[in-house]
Amino acid sequence: MEKVEIKAKSVKGVLGVHDLIAEYGGPNIVHTGFHIEVAKGTPIEEADRIAEEVKERVSRETGCQHCVIHVDPVKI
């Protein structure tokens, strides 16, 4: 789970990660869900791009087959 958080935070635009959960779905099957924080006022298209990049990095680096990412705007 620490690796997931580190990879998510490595994406430019991610200010924080919280409510991380992971489920073991069987041999070599992992599902994760978590919230990423982006700056309040970030255009929806940019927030979506950030979430997609997080999903790709987490999947590639951890072997997670299914990631559900929620985007939360936060005041900085």
Secondary structure in CASP SS format (residue, H / E / C, confidence):
PFRMAT SS
TARGET T0000
AUTHOR 0000-0000-0000
METHOD secondary structure of the structure
MODEL  1
M C 1.00
E H 1.00
K H 1.00
V H 1.00
E H 1.00
I H 1.00
K H 1.00
A H 1.00
K H 1.00
S C 1.00
V C 1.00
K C 1.00
G C 1.00
V C 1.00
L C 1.00
G E 1.00
V E 1.00
H E 1.00
D E 1.00
L E 1.00
I E 1.00
A E 1.00
E E 1.00
Y E 1.00
G E 1.00
G E 1.00
P C 1.00
N C 1.00
I E 1.00
V E 1.00
H E 1.00
T E 1.00
G E 1.00
F E 1.00
H E 1.00
I E 1.00
E E 1.00
V E 1.00
A E 1.00
K C 1.00
G C 1.00
T C 1.00
P C 1.00
I H 1.00
E H 1.00
E H 1.00
A H 1.00
D H 1.00
R H 1.00
I H 1.00
A H 1.00
E H 1.00
E H 1.00
V H 1.00
K H 1.00
E H 1.00
R H 1.00
V H 1.00
S H 1.00
R H 1.00
E H 1.00
T H 1.00
G C 1.00
C C 1.00
Q C 1.00
H E 1.00
C E 1.00
V E 1.00
I E 1.00
H E 1.00
V E 1.00
D E 1.00
P E 1.00
V E 1.00
K C 1.00
I C 1.00
END
